[in-house]
Structures are given as C-alpha cells and as structure tokens.
Amino acid sequence: MEWALFGIPIGIVLLYYCADWLVDGAKALALRLGVTPFVVGLTVVAFGSAAPETVTALVSGSNPELIVGNIVGSNIANVGLAIGLAALITPIACDFRSVKFDLFCMMAFMVLMTLLSLTGMLSWPQGLVLLAALAVFIAEVFRHKRGDPNAEKEAEKEVGSPTLAAWKCLVLIAVGILGLYVGARCFIAGAVDLTGLLGVSDLLIGLLVVAVGTALPELCVCLMAAWRHENELAVSNIVGSIIFNVGFALALGILFTDVPAGGYVLTFHLPLMLLMGLLLVLMVHRHNDVSRGEGALLLLIYIAYVAAMIAFPVLTQGVL
C-alpha cells in the first residue's frame, strides 16, 4: 500500500527531473568536447526523450508485461494525449515535406514492432533487430539532414551553447543516471503494488499508469511547444520519442528478458497504436497541420481507449 501511494509519484518526479538533468549535462559536455549541435540534437536529445521508458524497461524484468504495456501505452498516449491536447491549445502547423521522412520512419518502427510481435514473444533476437533498425534510422537522418541549413539552425536553437563547467556537466550526468534508476525502481515498485491492491493485470498498469508516467516529459514538451507556437517541435518531439521508444527502450528491455506480446496486445493494442500513428501522418499530410477538431478526435480516441480497458478488463489480459 505504501509503495502504491508514494512510489509512483516519487518515481514520476525523479524520472522527469533526472531525465532533464541528464540531457542538459550531456548536451553541455558534448558541445564542450566540440561535437556539433546537430549531432547532439540527433543523439543526446533524442535519447533523453526516451530515457524514462528505457530505464523503466530495464528494471521491469520480473514483470515483463509492464515493458510492452509501457511502450505501447506510451506511444498511444504520445499521439492521443500529447498531440491531442496540444492541438486543442492551438492548431499545430507542420510542413509535411520537412517531416515526411521522420513520419515514415515512425510508422516503419510501429509496423516492425507489430510484425516482430506476431511470434507471440519478444526476446533478444527481436531486440537486436530493433537496435539495428535504429542504427539505420540514425545513419539515414545524418545522410538526409546533415548540411541542411534548416536542420542545423533548429539543432542550434534546441541545444544552445555550453554554459556549464565540465565538472558540473559530469555531476548532472551522474545524478541524472542515478536518479533515473532510483526513480524507475520506485515507480515500478509502486505500480506492482498497485496491481495487487486493485487486483488488475500488470499489462493494464503498464498501458495506463506506467505509460502516462514515463510519457510526462514528452507531454510537457509538446504542450509547452504548442503554447509558445513552436509547432514543428511539438510534432518532432513526439515522432522522435516513438521511434526511440521502440528502437531503443523496447529493444534494451527485451535483450534481457522475454516479453509476451500475444493475445489482446496483438489484436487490440498494437492495431490501435498503428491507427493513431496513421491518423497523425494523414492529418499532417492533408493540410500541413493538426487542427483543433483533429486534436479533439485524437483525444476522444484515447479517452475511448482508456474507457474500453476499464469497461472490458479482458482487453488487458496478455492472452486470449
């Protein structure tokens, strides 16, 4: 009971702030070592957005359904909750031509995860496939965007200038890594305690509580970007997060433990994840933005998804 009350909120706070400290420290250190802002934006910032999901996956080995529930639920929440709420604040203008490669890769990673799940069990061979796909994605981003003045300008704006001393960077990185680990342990302990307290499955807690908790950094960045009218950042943040959730967080999680991915994960949750991704692509492609009405649609789908799991608990069972 105590972990359910304190572990989850303590874990969320540590995951949120320590991921931020880790990214800030790593960005500043990389820039001090002479790494270009574009490379930092592509690697450090992108990894940082998936850090809570990654560490949570690594410490969930004894509760494997939390891993797949966390990744699938986080991806669905990223589109339905984050993009939906952000578009309600202000229509999200986004030039399809500038993000079509990233949107294509997002859908490719979602489809790849679904295809790998057809075996009913995700394990280390599939993890290696996902990591290889991520390496290809990073290489292609370099090929497509390196030397692009717009890409360099956006990276410079996002990363900024190194203002911290090297030792302060190292302290931030160390504290960030330690805090992420402790936060993830507290969060998972609280989530496991909550499953016993409520008598529900690990998958349900992973799809809802853990997924929304680890998606908080992306949600906050997306809402703040919409509020400041930095529209393309709102979309790129979510797209990059989904790619790294699948290609990095899930991949590392299944390298160390076998994760069941059959039953309703395969027939309900993964198809809905694909649908949400496809809707985002179609909305941006249709008129280069996500309107308030479309944001409301995404949010309503997410609310209906949560309501369906509550009304029909069988949907949160790992097997049919």
Secondary structure, 3 states (H helix, E strand, C coil): CHHHHHHHHHHHHHHHHHHHHHHHHHHHHHHHCCCCHHHHHHHHHHHHHHHHHHHHHHCCCCCHHHHHHHHHHHHHHHHHHHHHHHHHHCCEECCHHHHHHHHHHHHHHHHHHHHHHCCCEECHHHHHHHHHHHHHHHHHHHHHHCCCHHHHHHHHHHHCCCCCCHHHHHHHHHHHHHHHHHHHHHHHHHHHHHHHHHCCCHHHHHHHHHHHHHCHHHHHHHHHHHHCCCHHHHHHHHHHHHHHHHHHHHHHHHHHCCEECCCHHHHHHHHHHHHHHHHHHHHHHHHCEECHHHHHHHHHHHHHHHHHHHHCHHHHCCCC
